[in-house]
Amino acid sequence: MSDPVAVTLRLYGRSRRSYDVDNYFKAVGDLLQGSVLVDDCQIQRLEVQRGEIVKGGAAWITVESWTDPPVSFPGDLGPPA
């Protein structure tokens, strides 16, 4: 796949021990590159969620086609300066 994508990563910890979700995504991005994606720079939207605790831990990865949503700004403020 070489088009822009949106990736959702749901992490299921193996214990209640705290962990940084951003550290896990780097490994998943590297895994996707060359297997599902040509390059991880194709990722336009990234969502990372914590799931419930499961024995052994797990990760669920969803890769979807991405199209830029229309841009709108509240009121007449326009884009940020």
C-alpha positions in Angstrom: 0.0 0.0 0.0 1.5 3.4 -1.0 -1.5 5.7 -0.4 -1.9 7.8 2.8 -3.4 5.8 5.7 -4.9 6.1 9.2 -3.6 3.7 11.8 -5.3 2.7 15.0 -3.3 0.8 17.6 -5.0 -0.8 20.6 -2.7 -2.0 23.3 -3.8 -4.7 25.7 -1.4 -4.7 28.7 -0.4 -7.9 30.5 -0.6 -6.3 33.9 -1.7 -3.0 35.5 1.9 -1.8 35.3 2.2 1.6 33.7 3.7 1.9 30.2 4.2 4.7 27.6 1.9 4.0 24.6 4.1 6.2 22.3 7.0 3.8 22.8 5.0 0.9 21.4 3.9 2.7 18.3 7.4 3.2 17.0 7.9 -0.5 16.9 4.6 -1.1 15.2 5.4 1.7 12.6 8.6 -0.1 11.8 6.8 -3.4 11.6 4.3 -2.0 9.1 7.0 -0.4 6.9 8.0 -2.8 4.2 5.2 -5.3 5.0 1.9 -3.3 4.8 3.2 0.2 4.0 6.0 1.3 1.6 7.1 3.9 4.3 5.7 4.9 7.7 5.6 8.5 6.5 2.3 7.4 4.8 0.6 7.6 8.2 -1.5 10.7 8.2 -3.6 9.9 11.3 -2.6 7.9 14.3 -4.8 6.8 17.2 -3.4 4.8 20.1 -5.7 3.4 22.8 -5.3 1.3 25.9 -7.4 -1.8 26.1 -8.1 -4.0 29.0 -5.6 -6.3 30.6 -5.1 -9.7 28.9 -2.9 -12.6 29.7 0.4 -12.2 27.9 -0.6 -8.8 26.5 -1.6 -8.1 22.9 -1.9 -5.4 20.2 -4.6 -4.9 17.6 -3.7 -2.8 14.6 -6.0 -1.3 12.0 -4.8 0.3 8.8 -7.3 2.2 6.7 -7.2 4.4 3.7 -7.0 8.1 4.5 -8.5 11.1 2.8 -8.0 14.6 4.2 -11.2 15.8 5.9 -12.5 19.3 5.1 -10.9 21.9 7.3 -13.2 24.2 9.3 -12.5 26.8 12.0 -14.9 27.9 14.7 -16.6 31.2 14.0 -14.7 33.5 11.7 -11.4 33.1 13.3 -9.7 31.5 10.3 -6.6 29.4 10.5 -4.1 29.9 13.4 -1.4 32.5 12.7 
